[in-house]
Amino acid sequence: MQKFKPDDKIALKVYENRPIDKCEHIYKVVNLYKPEKGEEQYTIEFAEPTDLFHNTMALEKNYIEKNYIDINNALWYFEKKDVDGKWEKLDDYRHTIKEIEKTFGKEKFPKFIQPIYTLGFKLS
């Protein structure tokens, strides 16, 4: 059974409590495949490529599932856009992306509410 599915966004667990850059530390799962020899592998790429070059890589399934977390399940501080279009911290608590989508609706995320990546995440 696979832990991550295509389009899941993942981050290395060792980045917990560290400032992260969503263009460098968050990856998107492309697929899971079985090579002719060896273990199953996930193909991953940067979730927010900084240029037109999509740099994909393949890593063993067990390594990814042990060392990465789905960012939807991590605890983040969030910011929201106010009526004047200014960003302000949502509150003093960490929430999962799933909780925010449930509370405010998926249409608000990430246009009006988004994680503050530079404050890092906590494992839930």
Helices and strands as residue ranges (DSSP letters): E 9-12, G 13-15, E 27-33, E 41-46, E 56-60, H 61-67, E 68-70, G 71-73, E 75-76, E 78-81, E 87-89, H 97-104, G 106-108, E 113-115, G 117-119, E 121-122
